[in-house]
Amino acid sequence: MSEFSTTDQQTLDSKTVQASGAPLFDDKGYTSSAWLQNMDMTPYDYPYINQLLVQGYRYWLQQSNGISWISEEYTAVFNFTGVRVAGREEDDDEDLELVERCCISREMEVSQRKLRDGSLAFVYMVPILCRNYKREPFAALRFTRPAQHFVSNQDALLVASLHFRSCFYSKFEYIFMEDILGMQNRSEREGRRRSILFQIVKRMHDKIDVEGVLDEVFGSIAYLFPHVDITLYMSQDRHSRNPQVKPLLLHERDEDVCVRAFMKGQMAVNEPAPQDEITEIGIPLRGKQGVYGVFHMILPAGADSMEKVDVELIAMMADTAGTAFENAKLLEQSNVLIHELRLINELVQRLNQSLKLNEIFEFAVQELLKMFIADFCCIVQLDQDGSCFRVMSSNVESLKLESYPREGGFAGLICKTGEPVIVSDYRKDGNISSRFMDTTDSQSLMAVPMKNRGTPRGVILLSSKLPHFFSYDNYKMLQMLAPHIGLAVTNAMLHAEVRRLANMDMLTGLYVRHYVDRIIQEHQEKDFCGSLILVDIDQFKQVNDTYGHQTGDEILKSVSNIVRSATRDEDVCARWGGEELAIYLPQLGVQQALGYAEKIRSCVQHETNPQVTVSCGIAEWNWLDEQISIESLFYRADMALYEAKNEGRNRIVIDHVGDM
């Protein structure tokens, strides 16, 4: 036996058909439910029929209204163990003995006793037998009559007990039928629930985006349970357009139902008094990889309690939503990763298109600003000796070409630790003072190192004027981009170094001849004049023969150092070949070049050991010349040098064409 819901009661009261759909009565007036009369209890049901005995007893009293000796004052009903379940209480021990006797004999037992009020009375205990063929006793009915009202005709008592049994079985059949209809209704509701759940699951898995899955969950629960107030508390850093999605702040919510559901990964229910009224439920949104959030549901005041199957249905929906959410999130992350890889690939390709360092820095700044929608970007790099940072590129004009101490700001911290930094609110954190942040009045910052062979040699800084602007995904992506930018910078630097070495004479440290040719050609295309000095060490073969080639090399390096120190930074000094050197002086005439040549000749004569001398030939060009070419300039300088050699060496000769 079991209790049934109000819905099932209404269903039973309103329907006059069987579960099969056939009418309860046929045309002849005979009941088609006569099979109920063959339904009976078994001894296994006896421990659970107390409530049914009480209902039958109340119904019996109601049906016997008007019979004075059939009332709660003169009657009582006992179960098969002798326990009184309804009616007037008297002597329990004597009642138990009477119940045992009448159940064994299956006959009415009579006893005379003194009642609690001191009066004498006759007690009649009548067994109530099952209606099956075994006719086993399952209860007993007690009648109490005053001694002066002795019942001589006991048939009336037997009739009354049979009437009680009829009332009992009436309730039994009613509840049995109610139970069948309830099972049918529950089965139908379960079928509808499963159909609804199937449709919901199908729609959820049709969604390929996270927002679509969440909208489907909220819409389905609102359709099935419109009185339920539901909120999803997400444990991840996710911005949702749905107002029902909020962040789950564990430290603020303490030990409430949402925290319990999230920490245990199981549904948590808050059941205040009365215990059968569910007012607050926390159901985790979980997938195979973890718990992503908690559905928090609240029943409004005065709402009907949710049935257990309803809660289970919502829990199944939440599990389905967790799987669909996880799949959509994985797809979203895959798309983001593909997008990031495409961006990285495009950035690397465009970075590798140029081997000029300045172009790489400028391009990197522009692309990073566009990629992360940042307000400001700055790339700094340690100088050659590693003592300070130099701003290589920035969209902040006041910071370009600036230098900063190595130990200062976020760049100093990153180069010291080798770890990236993200700052959500610079004004609140305030642990490190940064000129970049102060100059740009920024509040959010991402800064990552650019490493060379595992050692930080530069820093990329991106900032925004808004607090909490950069997400963790932005932070991770910038960390992925930094090595590629650093590699492009390293390649450009290596390329520049290779070009420098290719243009350098390894012995003297001066440029080689073809480099001077290119430089002179570039200057002749844009300048109005220039001069060329050819320097030749006098009797250099004799030095090699006397002191050896090693000493000869040292003499050559000494003369080269004198030439380099005696000229300007913009002048180009090169080894012309053997012991001959060339010096090109942009935008200087022969008279100005003569001063530099004399300085070189004098320093070589007095500063070399063993002492050597040099001869110099000077030629110039200007925009008035009929023919301007590198070959002509070198030829005239070489002729002047040849003349200096013939005139006795250790002297300077100016090209005669230049004098004219």
C-alpha positions as CSV (number, residue, x, y, z in Angstrom):
1,M,0.0,0.0,0.0
2,S,1.2,3.6,-0.6
3,E,0.0,7.2,-0.6
4,F,-0.9,8.9,-3.8
5,S,-0.7,12.5,-5.2
6,T,-3.6,14.9,-5.6
7,T,-3.1,14.8,-9.3
8,D,-3.7,11.0,-9.3
9,Q,-6.8,11.4,-7.0
10,Q,-8.3,13.9,-9.5
11,T,-7.5,11.7,-12.4
12,L,-9.3,8.8,-10.7
13,D,-12.3,10.9,-9.7
14,S,-12.7,12.4,-13.1
15,K,-12.4,9.3,-15.3
16,T,-14.9,6.5,-15.5
17,V,-12.9,4.2,-17.7
18,Q,-10.4,1.5,-17.0
19,A,-6.8,1.7,-18.0
20,S,-7.7,-0.3,-21.1
21,G,-10.3,2.3,-22.1
22,A,-13.3,-0.1,-21.6
23,P,-16.4,1.2,-19.6
24,L,-16.7,0.1,-16.0
25,F,-20.3,-1.2,-16.6
26,D,-21.7,-3.1,-19.6
27,D,-25.1,-2.8,-21.1
28,K,-26.6,-5.4,-18.7
29,G,-25.5,-3.4,-15.7
30,Y,-23.0,-5.9,-14.6
31,T,-19.7,-4.6,-13.5
32,S,-16.7,-5.5,-15.7
33,S,-14.4,-4.9,-12.8
34,A,-15.6,-8.0,-10.9
35,W,-12.1,-9.2,-11.1
36,L,-11.4,-6.8,-8.2
37,Q,-13.4,-9.1,-5.9
38,N,-10.8,-11.8,-6.4
39,M,-8.0,-9.4,-5.4
40,D,-7.0,-9.7,-1.8
41,M,-4.2,-9.2,0.6
42,T,-1.5,-11.6,1.5
43,P,0.2,-12.1,4.9
44,Y,3.0,-10.0,3.5
45,D,0.7,-7.0,3.3
46,Y,-0.5,-7.2,6.9
47,P,2.3,-5.0,8.4
48,Y,1.3,-2.2,6.0
49,I,-2.5,-2.0,6.3
50,N,-2.8,0.0,9.5
51,Q,-3.7,3.2,7.6
52,L,-6.2,1.3,5.4
53,L,-7.8,-0.2,8.6
54,V,-8.2,3.3,9.9
55,Q,-9.8,4.5,6.7
56,G,-12.1,1.5,6.6
57,Y,-13.0,2.1,10.2
58,R,-13.8,5.8,9.6
59,Y,-15.9,4.9,6.6
60,W,-17.7,2.1,8.6
61,L,-18.6,4.6,11.4
62,Q,-19.9,7.0,8.8
63,Q,-22.0,4.4,7.1
64,S,-23.4,3.2,10.5
65,N,-24.4,6.6,11.6
66,G,-27.6,6.3,13.7
67,I,-26.8,3.0,15.4
68,S,-25.9,4.0,18.9
69,W,-23.8,1.0,19.8
70,I,-21.6,1.5,16.6
71,S,-19.6,4.5,17.5
72,E,-16.0,5.3,18.4
73,E,-16.9,5.1,22.1
74,Y,-18.0,1.5,22.0
75,T,-15.8,0.1,19.2
76,A,-12.2,-0.3,18.3
77,V,-10.2,-2.1,15.5
78,F,-7.0,-4.1,16.0
79,N,-4.4,-5.3,13.5
80,F,-3.3,-8.9,13.3
81,T,-0.7,-8.4,16.0
82,G,-3.2,-7.1,18.5
83,V,-2.2,-3.5,18.3
84,R,-5.2,-1.1,18.4
85,V,-5.1,1.2,15.4
86,A,-8.4,3.1,15.9
87,G,-11.3,3.4,18.4
88,R,-11.6,3.5,22.2
89,E,-8.6,2.4,24.3
90,E,-9.1,0.0,27.1
91,D,-6.9,-2.8,28.7
92,D,-4.1,-3.5,26.2
93,D,-3.2,-6.9,27.7
94,E,-6.7,-8.3,27.8
95,D,-7.4,-6.9,24.3
96,L,-4.3,-8.6,23.0
97,E,-5.3,-11.9,24.5
98,L,-8.8,-11.6,23.0
99,V,-7.3,-10.8,19.6
100,E,-5.1,-13.9,19.7
101,R,-7.9,-16.1,20.8
102,C,-10.4,-14.9,18.2
103,C,-7.7,-15.0,15.4
104,I,-6.8,-18.6,16.3
105,S,-10.4,-19.8,16.6
106,R,-11.7,-17.5,13.9
107,E,-14.8,-17.1,16.0
108,M,-16.2,-14.3,18.2
109,E,-14.7,-14.2,21.7
110,V,-16.5,-12.7,24.6
111,S,-15.1,-11.4,27.9
112,Q,-16.5,-9.6,30.9
113,R,-14.2,-7.0,32.5
114,K,-14.1,-3.9,34.5
115,L,-13.6,-0.8,32.4
116,R,-11.3,2.1,33.2
117,D,-14.3,4.1,34.6
118,G,-14.9,1.2,37.0
119,S,-18.1,-0.1,35.4
120,L,-18.6,-3.7,34.3
121,A,-19.0,-4.5,30.6
122,F,-19.0,-7.3,28.1
123,V,-16.3,-7.2,25.4
124,Y,-16.9,-8.9,22.1
125,M,-13.9,-9.5,19.8
126,V,-14.8,-10.4,16.3
127,P,-12.1,-11.5,13.8
128,I,-12.1,-9.9,10.3
129,L,-11.3,-12.6,7.7
130,C,-9.9,-12.2,4.3
131,R,-12.4,-12.8,1.5
132,N,-10.2,-15.4,-0.3
133,Y,-10.7,-19.1,0.1
134,K,-8.2,-19.3,3.0
135,R,-10.2,-16.8,5.0
136,E,-7.2,-15.9,7.2
137,P,-7.8,-13.2,9.9
138,F,-6.0,-9.9,9.3
139,A,-7.8,-7.7,11.9
140,A,-10.2,-7.8,14.8
141,L,-13.2,-5.6,15.7
142,R,-14.0,-5.0,19.3
143,F,-17.5,-4.1,20.7
144,T,-17.9,-2.9,24.2
145,R,-21.4,-3.1,25.9
146,P,-22.4,-2.3,29.5
147,A,-23.2,-5.4,31.6
148,Q,-26.9,-4.4,31.8
149,H,-27.0,-4.4,28.0
150,F,-25.8,-7.9,27.4
151,V,-26.1,-8.9,23.8
152,S,-28.1,-12.1,23.6
153,N,-28.3,-12.1,19.8
154,Q,-24.8,-11.9,18.6
155,D,-25.8,-12.0,14.9
156,A,-26.1,-8.2,15.0
157,L,-22.4,-8.0,15.9
158,L,-21.4,-10.4,13.2
159,V,-23.5,-8.4,10.7
160,A,-21.8,-5.2,11.9
161,S,-18.3,-6.9,11.5
162,L,-19.2,-8.0,8.0
163,H,-20.3,-4.5,7.2
164,F,-16.9,-3.3,8.5
165,R,-15.2,-5.8,6.2
166,S,-17.2,-4.5,3.3
167,C,-16.2,-0.9,4.1
168,F,-12.6,-2.0,4.4
169,Y,-12.6,-3.8,1.1
170,S,-14.3,-0.8,-0.5
171,K,-11.4,1.3,0.5
172,F,-9.0,-1.5,-0.5
173,E,-10.5,-1.7,-4.0
174,Y,-10.6,2.1,-4.4
175,I,-6.9,2.4,-3.4
176,F,-6.0,-0.6,-5.6
177,M,-7.7,1.0,-8.6
178,E,-6.2,4.4,-7.6
179,D,-2.8,2.7,-7.5
180,I,-3.3,1.2,-11.0
181,L,-4.4,4.5,-12.4
182,G,-1.6,6.3,-10.6
183,M,0.9,3.9,-12.1
184,Q,-0.6,4.4,-15.5
185,N,-0.5,8.2,-15.1
186,R,3.0,8.1,-13.8
187,S,4.0,5.8,-16.7
188,E,2.3,8.3,-19.2
189,R,4.0,11.2,-17.5
190,E,7.3,9.4,-17.5
191,G,6.8,8.7,-21.2
192,R,6.1,12.3,-21.9
193,R,9.1,13.3,-19.8
194,R,11.3,11.0,-21.7
195,S,9.9,12.3,-25.0
196,I,10.4,15.9,-23.8
197,L,13.9,15.0,-22.6
198,F,14.7,13.4,-26.0
199,Q,13.6,16.5,-27.9
200,I,15.6,18.7,-25.5
201,V,18.7,16.6,-25.8
202,K,18.3,16.6,-29.6
203,R,18.0,20.4,-29.7
204,M,20.9,20.9,-27.3
205,H,23.2,18.7,-29.4
206,D,22.1,20.5,-32.5
207,K,23.6,23.7,-31.0
208,I,27.2,24.2,-31.9
209,D,27.8,27.3,-29.8
210,V,27.9,27.7,-26.1
211,E,25.3,30.6,-25.9
212,G,22.9,28.5,-27.9
213,V,23.2,25.6,-25.5
214,L,22.6,27.8,-22.5
215,D,19.6,29.5,-24.1
216,E,18.1,26.1,-24.9
217,V,18.5,25.0,-21.2
218,F,16.8,28.1,-19.9
219,G,14.0,27.9,-22.4
220,S,13.3,24.3,-21.7
221,I,13.2,24.7,-18.0
222,A,11.0,27.8,-18.3
223,Y,8.6,25.9,-20.5
224,L,8.3,22.9,-18.2
225,F,8.5,24.7,-14.9
226,P,7.4,28.3,-15.4
227,H,7.2,29.0,-11.6
228,V,10.9,28.1,-11.1
229,D,13.4,31.0,-10.8
230,I,16.7,29.7,-12.3
231,T,20.2,31.2,-12.5
232,L,23.4,29.7,-13.8
233,Y,26.6,30.5,-11.9
234,M,29.6,29.9,-14.1
235,S,32.9,29.1,-12.6
236,Q,34.9,30.2,-15.6
237,D,36.0,33.5,-17.0
238,R,33.2,33.9,-19.5
239,H,31.2,36.9,-20.5
240,S,27.6,35.9,-21.5
241,R,24.9,38.0,-23.0
242,N,22.3,36.1,-21.0
243,P,21.4,38.0,-17.8
244,Q,20.7,34.6,-16.1
245,V,24.3,33.7,-16.3
246,K,26.5,35.1,-13.5
247,P,30.0,34.4,-12.1
248,L,30.3,31.8,-9.3
249,L,32.4,33.6,-6.6
250,L,33.2,30.8,-4.1
251,H,34.7,33.1,-1.5
252,E,31.6,35.2,-1.4
253,R,28.9,32.5,-1.5
254,D,30.5,30.6,1.3
255,E,28.8,27.2,2.1
256,D,25.5,27.7,0.3
257,V,23.8,25.1,-1.9
258,C,25.7,26.3,-5.1
259,V,29.1,25.8,-3.5
260,R,28.1,22.4,-2.2
261,A,26.9,21.3,-5.6
262,F,30.0,22.7,-7.3
263,M,32.5,21.2,-4.9
264,K,30.9,17.8,-4.8
265,G,29.8,17.7,-8.4
266,Q,26.4,16.4,-7.2
267,M,22.9,17.9,-6.8
268,A,22.4,19.7,-3.5
269,V,19.0,20.5,-2.1
270,N,18.1,23.0,0.7
271,E,15.1,21.6,2.6
272,P,13.8,24.0,5.3
273,A,10.9,23.1,7.5
274,P,8.6,21.6,6.6
275,Q,10.9,19.0,5.2
276,D,8.7,18.1,2.3
277,E,8.9,21.5,0.7
278,I,11.9,22.0,-1.6
279,T,12.7,25.7,-1.9
280,E,16.3,25.8,-3.2
281,I,18.2,23.4,-5.5
282,G,21.8,23.5,-6.9
283,I,22.5,21.2,-9.9
284,P,26.0,21.1,-11.3
285,L,26.7,21.8,-15.0
286,R,29.3,19.1,-15.5
287,G,31.0,17.4,-18.4
288,K,33.6,14.7,-18.6
289,Q,36.4,17.1,-18.0
290,G,35.0,18.9,-15.0
291,V,32.2,21.1,-13.5
292,Y,31.6,24.3,-15.4
293,G,29.0,25.9,-13.2
294,V,25.9,25.4,-11.1
295,F,22.1,25.8,-11.9
296,H,20.5,27.5,-8.9
297,M,16.7,27.1,-8.8
298,I,14.4,28.7,-6.3
299,L,10.7,27.9,-5.8
300,P,8.7,31.1,-5.0
301,A,6.8,31.4,-1.8
302,G,3.5,29.5,-1.9
303,A,4.5,27.4,-4.9
304,D,3.7,23.7,-5.0
305,S,6.5,21.4,-4.1
306,M,8.3,19.8,-7.0
307,E,8.0,16.1,-7.3
308,K,11.1,14.0,-7.1
309,V,10.8,13.0,-10.8
310,D,10.7,16.6,-11.8
311,V,13.9,17.3,-10.0
312,E,15.4,14.2,-11.6
313,L,14.3,15.5,-15.0
314,I,16.0,18.8,-14.4
315,A,19.1,17.0,-13.2
316,M,19.1,14.9,-16.4
317,M,18.7,18.0,-18.4
318,A,21.6,19.6,-16.6
319,D,23.8,16.5,-17.3
320,T,22.8,16.7,-21.0
321,A,23.5,20.4,-21.0
322,G,26.9,19.8,-19.4
323,T,27.8,17.4,-22.2
324,A,26.5,19.7,-24.9
325,F,28.1,22.7,-23.3
326,E,31.5,20.9,-23.1
327,N,31.2,19.8,-26.8
328,A,30.3,23.4,-27.8
329,K,33.1,24.8,-25.7
330,L,35.6,22.4,-27.2
331,L,34.4,23.4,-30.7
332,E,34.7,27.0,-29.7
333,Q,38.2,26.5,-28.3
334,S,39.1,24.6,-31.5
335,N,37.9,27.5,-33.6
336,V,39.8,30.0,-31.4
337,L,42.9,27.9,-31.7
338,I,42.6,27.6,-35.4
339,H,42.1,31.4,-35.6
340,E,45.1,32.0,-33.4
341,L,47.2,29.6,-35.5
342,R,46.1,31.4,-38.7
343,L,47.0,34.8,-37.1
344,I,50.4,33.4,-36.0
345,N,51.1,31.9,-39.4
346,E,50.2,35.2,-41.2
347,L,52.2,37.2,-38.7
348,V,55.2,35.0,-39.1
349,Q,55.0,35.0,-42.9
350,R,54.8,38.8,-43.0
351,L,57.6,39.2,-40.4
352,N,59.8,36.9,-42.5
353,Q,59.2,39.0,-45.6
354,S,61.5,41.7,-44.2
355,L,65.0,41.4,-42.8
356,K,65.3,45.0,-41.9
357,L,65.1,45.4,-38.1
358,N,63.2,48.7,-38.0
359,E,60.6,47.4,-40.4
360,I,60.1,44.3,-38.3
361,F,59.6,46.3,-35.1
362,E,57.2,48.8,-36.7
363,F,55.1,46.0,-38.3
364,A,55.0,44.0,-35.0
365,V,53.7,47.1,-33.2
366,Q,50.9,47.8,-35.7
367,E,49.8,44.1,-35.9
368,L,49.7,43.7,-32.1
369,L,47.6,46.8,-31.7
370,K,45.2,45.6,-34.3
371,M,45.1,42.0,-33.1
372,F,44.4,42.7,-29.4
373,I,42.5,46.0,-29.9
374,A,45.0,47.6,-27.5
375,D,45.5,51.4,-27.1
376,F,49.3,51.4,-26.8
377,C,52.2,49.2,-27.7
378,C,55.9,49.4,-27.0
379,I,58.8,47.1,-27.8
380,V,62.0,47.6,-25.9
381,Q,65.4,45.8,-26.3
382,L,68.5,45.6,-24.3
383,D,71.5,47.3,-25.8
384,Q,74.7,45.4,-26.7
385,D,76.2,45.6,-23.2
386,G,72.9,44.9,-21.6
387,S,73.0,48.0,-19.3
388,C,69.8,49.7,-20.4
389,F,66.6,49.3,-22.5
390,R,66.1,51.1,-25.7
391,V,62.6,51.7,-27.2
392,M,62.8,50.1,-30.6
393,S,59.3,50.9,-31.7
394,S,56.1,52.3,-30.2
395,N,52.9,54.2,-31.2
396,V,53.7,56.6,-28.4
397,E,55.8,59.3,-30.0
398,S,57.2,60.6,-26.7
399,L,58.7,57.2,-26.0
400,K,60.5,56.6,-29.3
401,L,64.3,56.3,-29.2
402,E,64.2,56.7,-25.4
403,S,66.5,54.7,-23.0
404,Y,65.6,53.3,-19.6
405,P,67.6,51.7,-16.8
406,R,67.6,47.9,-16.9
407,E,66.3,47.5,-13.4
408,G,63.2,49.8,-13.7
409,G,59.6,49.2,-14.5
410,F,57.8,46.0,-15.8
411,A,60.5,45.5,-18.4
412,G,63.2,45.2,-15.7
413,L,61.0,42.8,-13.7
414,I,60.4,40.6,-16.7
415,C,64.1,40.5,-17.7
416,K,65.0,39.6,-14.1
417,T,62.4,36.8,-13.7
418,G,62.0,35.8,-17.3
419,E,58.2,35.5,-16.7
420,P,55.3,37.4,-18.4
421,V,53.1,39.8,-16.5
422,I,49.4,40.7,-16.7
423,V,48.0,43.6,-14.8
424,S,44.2,44.1,-14.6
425,D,44.2,47.5,-12.8
426,Y,47.5,49.4,-12.6
427,R,46.1,52.1,-10.3
428,K,44.9,49.6,-7.7
429,D,47.9,47.2,-7.9
430,G,50.6,50.0,-7.9
431,N,53.4,47.7,-6.8
432,I,55.6,48.7,-9.7
433,S,56.1,52.1,-11.2
434,S,56.1,52.2,-15.0
435,R,56.8,55.2,-17.2
436,F,55.0,53.5,-20.0
437,M,51.8,53.1,-18.0
438,D,52.1,56.6,-16.5
439,T,52.8,58.3,-19.8
440,T,49.8,56.6,-21.6
441,D,47.5,56.7,-18.5
442,S,46.8,53.0,-19.0
443,Q,45.2,50.7,-16.5
444,S,45.5,47.2,-18.1
445,L,48.8,45.7,-19.2
446,M,50.2,42.6,-20.8
447,A,54.0,42.3,-21.0
448,V,56.0,39.3,-22.3
449,P,59.7,38.7,-22.8
450,M,61.4,38.2,-26.1
451,K,64.1,35.7,-25.5
452,N,67.3,34.8,-27.4
453,R,68.7,31.4,-26.5
454,G,66.5,31.3,-23.4
455,T,67.7,34.7,-22.1
456,P,65.3,37.7,-22.1
457,R,66.7,40.4,-24.5
458,G,63.6,42.4,-25.0
459,V,60.0,43.0,-23.8
460,I,56.7,43.5,-25.6
461,L,54.3,45.8,-23.7
462,L,50.6,46.2,-24.6
463,S,48.2,48.4,-22.6
464,S,44.7,49.7,-22.5
465,K,43.1,52.7,-20.8
466,L,40.3,50.4,-19.5
467,P,40.7,48.2,-16.4
468,H,40.3,44.4,-16.8
469,F,40.5,44.8,-20.6
470,F,42.7,41.8,-21.5
471,S,41.4,38.2,-21.1
472,Y,43.4,35.2,-20.2
473,D,43.1,34.0,-23.8
474,N,44.7,37.3,-24.9
475,Y,47.5,36.7,-22.4
476,K,48.2,33.2,-23.7
477,M,48.1,34.3,-27.3
478,L,50.6,37.1,-26.7
479,Q,52.9,34.6,-25.1
480,M,52.7,32.4,-28.2
481,L,53.4,35.3,-30.5
482,A,56.4,36.7,-28.6
483,P,58.8,33.9,-29.5
484,H,58.0,34.4,-33.2
485,I,58.5,38.1,-33.0
486,G,61.7,37.5,-31.1
487,L,62.9,35.0,-33.7
488,A,62.2,37.5,-36.5
489,V,64.2,40.1,-34.6
490,T,67.0,37.7,-34.1
491,N,67.1,36.7,-37.7
492,A,67.1,40.3,-38.8
493,M,70.0,41.0,-36.4
494,L,71.9,38.0,-37.6
495,H,71.3,39.0,-41.2
496,A,72.5,42.5,-40.5
497,E,75.6,41.1,-38.7
498,V,76.2,38.7,-41.7
499,R,75.9,41.6,-44.1
500,R,78.2,43.7,-41.9
501,L,80.8,40.9,-41.8
502,A,80.5,40.4,-45.5
503,N,81.3,44.1,-46.0
504,M,84.2,44.0,-43.5
505,D,87.8,43.2,-44.0
506,M,88.6,40.8,-41.2
507,L,92.2,41.9,-40.7
508,T,91.8,45.7,-40.6
509,G,88.1,46.0,-39.5
510,L,87.5,48.4,-42.4
511,Y,84.9,48.0,-45.2
512,V,85.8,46.0,-48.4
513,R,86.0,47.6,-51.8
514,H,82.6,46.6,-53.2
515,Y,80.9,48.1,-50.2
516,V,82.6,51.5,-50.9
517,D,81.6,51.2,-54.5
518,R,77.9,50.9,-53.5
519,I,78.1,53.7,-51.0
520,I,79.7,56.1,-53.4
521,Q,77.1,55.3,-56.0
522,E,74.3,56.0,-53.6
523,H,75.9,59.3,-52.6
524,Q,76.5,60.4,-56.2
525,E,72.8,59.9,-56.8
526,K,71.7,62.3,-54.0
527,D,74.6,64.5,-53.0
528,F,76.2,67.5,-54.7
529,C,79.9,66.6,-54.1
530,G,82.3,64.2,-52.5
531,S,86.0,63.4,-52.2
532,L,88.0,60.1,-52.3
533,I,91.4,59.6,-50.6
534,L,93.5,56.6,-51.6
535,V,96.2,55.8,-49.0
536,D,99.2,53.5,-49.8
537,I,101.8,52.3,-47.2
538,D,105.2,53.1,-48.6
539,Q,107.6,50.3,-49.3
540,F,105.3,47.8,-47.5
541,K,107.0,44.8,-49.2
542,Q,110.3,45.8,-47.6
543,V,108.6,45.8,-44.2
544,N,107.3,42.3,-44.8
545,D,110.7,41.1,-46.0
546,T,112.5,42.7,-43.0
547,Y,110.1,42.1,-40.1
548,G,107.9,39.3,-41.4
549,H,104.3,39.1,-42.6
550,Q,102.9,39.1,-39.0
551,T,104.6,42.5,-38.3
552,G,103.4,43.6,-41.7
553,D,99.8,42.7,-40.7
554,E,100.2,44.7,-37.4
555,I,101.5,47.7,-39.3
556,L,98.5,47.4,-41.6
557,K,96.1,47.3,-38.7
558,S,97.8,50.3,-37.0
559,V,97.5,52.4,-40.1
560,S,93.8,51.3,-40.5
561,N,93.1,52.4,-36.9
562,I,94.8,55.8,-37.5
563,V,92.7,56.3,-40.6
564,R,89.5,55.4,-38.8
565,S,90.2,57.7,-35.8
566,A,91.2,60.6,-38.1
567,T,87.9,60.7,-40.1
568,R,84.3,61.4,-39.3
569,D,81.6,58.9,-38.4
570,E,79.9,59.5,-41.8
571,D,83.1,58.9,-43.7
572,V,83.5,55.4,-45.2
573,C,87.0,53.8,-44.7
574,A,87.8,50.6,-46.6
575,R,90.7,48.4,-47.6
576,W,91.2,49.0,-51.3
577,G,93.5,46.0,-51.7
578,G,96.8,44.8,-50.3
579,E,98.4,47.8,-48.4
580,E,96.1,50.4,-50.0
581,L,93.3,52.0,-48.2
582,A,90.4,54.2,-49.4
583,I,88.5,56.9,-47.6
584,Y,85.3,58.4,-49.1
585,L,84.2,61.8,-47.6
586,P,80.6,62.7,-48.5
587,Q,79.9,66.3,-49.4
588,L,83.5,67.5,-48.9
589,G,85.8,69.1,-51.5
590,V,89.5,68.3,-52.1
591,Q,90.7,71.1,-49.9
592,Q,88.8,69.8,-46.9
593,A,89.9,66.3,-47.8
594,L,93.5,67.5,-47.9
595,G,93.3,68.3,-44.2
596,Y,92.2,64.8,-43.3
597,A,94.8,63.3,-45.5
598,E,97.6,65.4,-43.9
599,K,96.5,64.3,-40.5
600,I,96.6,60.7,-41.5
601,R,100.1,61.1,-43.1
602,S,101.5,62.8,-40.1
603,C,100.0,60.3,-37.5
604,V,101.3,57.3,-39.5
605,Q,104.8,58.7,-39.7
606,H,105.0,59.4,-35.9
607,E,102.9,56.6,-34.4
608,T,103.8,53.4,-36.2
609,N,106.5,51.0,-34.9
610,P,108.4,50.0,-36.9
611,Q,108.0,53.4,-38.5
612,V,106.4,53.6,-41.9
613,T,105.0,56.3,-44.1
614,V,102.1,56.6,-46.5
615,S,101.4,58.4,-49.8
616,C,97.9,59.8,-50.6
617,G,96.1,60.6,-53.7
618,I,92.9,62.8,-53.6
619,A,90.1,63.2,-56.2
620,E,86.7,64.8,-56.0
621,W,83.4,65.0,-57.9
622,N,80.6,67.5,-58.0
623,W,77.3,67.9,-59.7
624,L,78.9,70.2,-62.4
625,D,81.1,67.4,-63.8
626,E,80.2,66.3,-67.3
627,Q,80.5,62.7,-66.3
628,I,80.0,61.4,-62.8
629,S,81.0,57.8,-62.1
630,I,82.8,55.6,-59.6
631,E,85.3,54.5,-62.1
632,S,86.3,58.0,-63.0
633,L,86.6,59.0,-59.4
634,F,88.8,56.1,-58.5
635,Y,90.9,56.5,-61.7
636,R,91.7,60.1,-60.9
637,A,92.5,59.3,-57.2
638,D,94.7,56.4,-58.3
639,M,96.6,58.6,-60.7
640,A,97.2,61.2,-58.0
641,L,98.5,58.4,-55.7
642,Y,100.8,57.2,-58.5
643,E,102.2,60.7,-58.8
644,A,102.8,60.9,-55.1
645,K,104.8,57.7,-55.2
646,N,106.9,58.9,-58.1
647,E,107.6,62.2,-56.4
648,G,109.3,60.5,-53.5
649,R,106.6,59.0,-51.3
650,N,105.3,60.3,-47.9
651,R,103.4,63.0,-49.6
652,I,99.9,64.0,-50.7
653,V,98.9,64.7,-54.3
654,I,95.6,66.2,-55.4
655,D,94.1,65.2,-58.7
656,H,94.9,67.9,-61.3
657,V,91.4,67.7,-62.8
658,G,90.1,68.5,-59.3
659,D,92.5,71.6,-59.1
660,M,91.1,72.9,-62.4
